[in-house]
Amino acid sequence: MTMENKKYPSLLQQGKNLAKFSLNFLQYLQNNDNEENKTLIASDNIYNKRIETCKGCDRYDNSQNRCYECGCFLSVKAKFVLESCPLNKWSFDDKEWEEVFNNILNDMDEKKDDK
């Protein structure tokens, strides 16, 4: 990769990326604020796998631990369960998310039966 390609997205694009993440984050919090079996933080295992994937990518900036593609600080981005790589090298854990989602559905069914 040439140095010309190693530029961060524009501040406008970084702002859009942050706005999209913030909206997803707020919607998730709003819908799950009192649920014990919900988590916004990826497990240590998932976090470590994400970071290792990023470190092996040519869009990784080792000096700042940032991604040249999205401009994010990866030590933060990789921690959030709902985040994903803009190059589709990693995403949130579907299996873990499916388990949480099934718990939500079961909980909703139980609450409906109680009425």
Contact map, one row per residue, 1 for C-alpha under 8 A:
1110110000000000000000000000000000000000000000000000000001000000000000000000000000000000000000000000000000000000000
1111110000000000000000000000000000000000000000000000000000000000000000000000000000000000000000000000000000000000000
1111111000000000000000000000000000000000000000000000000000000000000000000000000000000000000000000000000000000000000
0111111000000000000000000000000000000000000000000000000000000000000000000000000000000000000000000000000000000000000
1111111000000000000000000000000000000000000000000000000000000000000000000000000000000000000000000000000000000000000
1111111100000000000000000000000000000000000000000000000000100000000100000000000000000000000000000000000000000000000
0011111110000000000000000000000000000000000000000000000000000000000100000000000000000000000000000000000000000000000
0000011111000000000000000000000000000000000000000000000000000000001111100000000000000000000000000000000000000000000
0000001111111100000000000000000000000000000000000000000000000000000111100000000000000000000000000000000000000000000
0000000111111100000000000000000000000000000000000000000000000000000000000000000000000000000000000000000000000000000
0000000011111110000000000000000000000000000000000000000000000000000000000000000000000000000000000000000000000000000
0000000011111111000000000000000000000000000000000000000000000000000000000000000000000000000000000000000000000000000
0000000011111111100000000000000000000000000000000000000000000000000000000000000000000000000000000000000000000000000
0000000011111111110000000000000000000000000000000000000000000000000001110000000000000000000000000000000000000000000
0000000000111111111000000000000000000000000000000000000000000000000000000000000000000000000000000000000000000000000
0000000000011111111100000000000000000000000000000000000000000000000000000000000000000000000000000000000000000000000
0000000000001111111110000000000000000000000000000000000000000000000001000000000000000000000000000000000000000000000
0000000000000111111111000000000000000000000000000000000000000000000000000000000000000000000000000000000000000000000
0000000000000011111111100000000000000000000000000000000000000000000000000000000000000000000000000000000000000000000
0000000000000001111111110000000000000000000000000000000000000000000000000000000000000000000000000000000000000000000
0000000000000000111111111000000000000000000000000000000000000000000000000000000000100000000000000000000000000000000
0000000000000000011111111100000000000000000000000000000000000000000000000000000000000000000000000000000000000000000
0000000000000000001111111110000000000000000000000000000000000000000000000000000000000000000000000000000000000000000
0000000000000000000111111111000000000000000000000000000000000000000000000000000001000000000000000000000000000000000
0000000000000000000011111111100000000000000000000000000000000000000000000000000001000000000000000000000000000000000
0000000000000000000001111111110000000000000000000000000000000000000000000000000000000000000000000000000000000000000
0000000000000000000000111111111000000000000000000000000000000000000000000000000000000000000000000000000000000000000
0000000000000000000000011111111100000000000000000000000000000000000000000000000000000000000000000000000000000000000
0000000000000000000000001111111110000000000000000000000000000000000000000000000000000000000000000000000000000000000
0000000000000000000000000111111110000000000000000000000000000000000000000000000000000000000000000000000000000000000
0000000000000000000000000011111110000000000000000000000000000000000000000000000000000000000000000000000000000000000
0000000000000000000000000001111111100100000000000000000000000000000000000000000000000000000000000000000000000000000
0000000000000000000000000000111111100000000000000000000000000000000000000000000000000000000000000000000000000000000
0000000000000000000000000000000111110000000000000000000000000000000000000000000000000000000000000000000000000000000
0000000000000000000000000000000111111100000000000000000000000000000000000000000000000000000000000000000000000000000
0000000000000000000000000000000001111100000000000000000000000000000000000000000000000000000000000000000000000000000
0000000000000000000000000000000000111110000000000000000000000000000000000000000000000000000000000001001000000000000
0000000000000000000000000000000100111111000000000000000000000000000000000000000000000000000000000001000000000000000
0000000000000000000000000000000000001111110000000000000000000000000000000000000010000000000000000000000000000000000
0000000000000000000000000000000000000111110000000000000000000000000000000000000111000000000000000000000000000000000
0000000000000000000000000000000000000011111000000000000000000000000000000000001110000000000000000000000000000000000
0000000000000000000000000000000000000011111101100000000000000000000000000000011110000000000000000000000000000000000
0000000000000000000000000000000000000000111111100000000000000000000000000000001000000000000000000000000000000000000
0000000000000000000000000000000000000000011111110000000000000000000000000000000000000000000000000000000000000000000
0000000000000000000000000000000000000000001111111000000000000000000000000000000000000000000000000000000000000000000
0000000000000000000000000000000000000000011111111100000000000000000000000000000000000000000010000000000000000000000
0000000000000000000000000000000000000000011111111110000000000000000000000000011000000000000000000000000000000000000
0000000000000000000000000000000000000000000111111111000000000000000000000000000000000000000000000000000000000000000
0000000000000000000000000000000000000000000011111111100000000000000000000000000000000000000000000000000000000000000
0000000000000000000000000000000000000000000001111111110000000000000000000000010000000000010000000000000000000000000
0000000000000000000000000000000000000000000000111111111000000000000000000110010000000000000000000000000000000000000
0000000000000000000000000000000000000000000000011111111100000000000000000000000000000000000000000000000000000000000
0000000000000000000000000000000000000000000000001111111110000000000000000000000000000000110000000000000000000000000
0000000000000000000000000000000000000000000000000111111110110000001000000100000000000000000000000000000000000000000
0000000000000000000000000000000000000000000000000011111110010100000000000000000000000000000000000000000000000000000
0000000000000000000000000000000000000000000000000001111111010000000000000000000000000000000000000000000000000000000
0000000000000000000000000000000000000000000000000000111111110000000000000000000000000000000000000000000000000000000
1000000000000000000000000000000000000000000000000000000111110000000000000000000000000000000000000000000000000000000
0000010000000000000000000000000000000000000000000000010011111000001110000000000000000000000000000000000000000000000
0000000000000000000000000000000000000000000000000000011111111100111100000000000000000000000000000000000000000000000
0000000000000000000000000000000000000000000000000000000000111111111100000000000000000000000000000000000000000000000
0000000000000000000000000000000000000000000000000000001000011111110000000000000000000000000000000000000000000000000
0000000000000000000000000000000000000000000000000000000000001111110000000000000000000000000000000000000000000000000
0000000000000000000000000000000000000000000000000000000000001111110000001000000000000000000000000000000000000000000
0000000000000000000000000000000000000000000000000000000000011111111000001110000000000000000000000000000000000000000
0000000000000000000000000000000000000000000000000000000000011111111100111100000000000000000000000000000000000000000
0000000100000000000000000000000000000000000000000000010000111000111111111100000000000000000000000000000000000000000
0000011110000000000000000000000000000000000000000000000000111000011111110000000000000000000000000000000000000000000
0000000110000000000000000000000000000000000000000000000000100000001111100000000000000110000000000000000000000000000
0000000110000100100000000000000000000000000000000000000000000000001111110000000000000100000000000000000000000000000
0000000110000100000000000000000000000000000000000000000000000000011111111000000000000000000000000000000000000000000
0000000000000100000000000000000000000000000000000000000000000000011101111101100000000000000000000000000000000000000
0000000000000000000000000000000000000000000000000000000000000001111000111111100000000000000000000000000000000000000
0000000000000000000000000000000000000000000000000010010000000000111000011111110000000000000000000000000000000000000
0000000000000000000000000000000000000000000000000010000000000000100000001111111000000000000000000000000000000000000
0000000000000000000000000000000000000000000000000000000000000000000000011111111100000000000000000000000000000000000
0000000000000000000000000000000000000000000000000000000000000000000000011111111100100000000000000000000000000000000
0000000000000000000000000000000000000000010000100110000000000000000000000111111110110000000000000000000000000000000
0000000000000000000000000000000000000000111000100000000000000000000000000011111110000000000000000000000000000000000
0000000000000000000000000000000000000001110000000000000000000000000000000001111111100000000000000000000000000000000
0000000000000000000000000000000000000011110000000000000000000000000000000000011111100000000110000000000000000000000
0000000000000000000000011000000000000001000000000000000000000000000000000000000111110000001100000000000000000000000
0000000000000000000010000000000000000000000000000000000000000000000000000000110111111000001100000000000000000000000
0000000000000000000000000000000000000000000000000000000000000000000000000000010001111101011100000000000000000000000
0000000000000000000000000000000000000000000000000000000000000000000000000000000000111111111000000000000000000000000
0000000000000000000000000000000000000000000000000000000000000000000011000000000000011111100000000000000000000000000
0000000000000000000000000000000000000000000000000000000000000000000010000000000000001111100000000000000000000000000
0000000000000000000000000000000000000000000000000000000000000000000000000000000000011111111000000000000000000000000
0000000000000000000000000000000000000000000000000000100000000000000000000000000000001111111000000000000000000000000
0000000000000000000000000000000000000000000000000100100000000000000000000000000000011001111100000000000000000000000
0000000000000000000000000000000000000000000000000000000000000000000000000000000001111001111110000000000000000000000
0000000000000000000000000000000000000000000000000000000000000000000000000000000011110000011111001000000000000000000
0000000000000000000000000000000000000000000001000000000000000000000000000000000010000000001111111000000000000000000
0000000000000000000000000000000000000000000000000000000000000000000000000000000000000000000111111100000000000000000
0000000000000000000000000000000000000000000000000000000000000000000000000000000000000000000011111110000000000000000
0000000000000000000000000000000000000000000000000000000000000000000000000000000000000000000011111111000000000000000
0000000000000000000000000000000000000000000000000000000000000000000000000000000000000000000111111111100000000000000
0000000000000000000000000000000000000000000000000000000000000000000000000000000000000000000001111111110000000000000
0000000000000000000000000000000000000000000000000000000000000000000000000000000000000000000000111111111000000000000
0000000000000000000000000000000000001100000000000000000000000000000000000000000000000000000000011111111100000000000
0000000000000000000000000000000000000000000000000000000000000000000000000000000000000000000000001111111110000000000
0000000000000000000000000000000000000000000000000000000000000000000000000000000000000000000000000111111111000000000
0000000000000000000000000000000000001000000000000000000000000000000000000000000000000000000000000011111111100000000
0000000000000000000000000000000000000000000000000000000000000000000000000000000000000000000000000001111111110000000
0000000000000000000000000000000000000000000000000000000000000000000000000000000000000000000000000000111111111000000
0000000000000000000000000000000000000000000000000000000000000000000000000000000000000000000000000000011111111100000
0000000000000000000000000000000000000000000000000000000000000000000000000000000000000000000000000000001111111110000
0000000000000000000000000000000000000000000000000000000000000000000000000000000000000000000000000000000111111111000
0000000000000000000000000000000000000000000000000000000000000000000000000000000000000000000000000000000011111111100
0000000000000000000000000000000000000000000000000000000000000000000000000000000000000000000000000000000001111111110
0000000000000000000000000000000000000000000000000000000000000000000000000000000000000000000000000000000000111111111
0000000000000000000000000000000000000000000000000000000000000000000000000000000000000000000000000000000000011111111
0000000000000000000000000000000000000000000000000000000000000000000000000000000000000000000000000000000000001111111
0000000000000000000000000000000000000000000000000000000000000000000000000000000000000000000000000000000000000111111
0000000000000000000000000000000000000000000000000000000000000000000000000000000000000000000000000000000000000011111
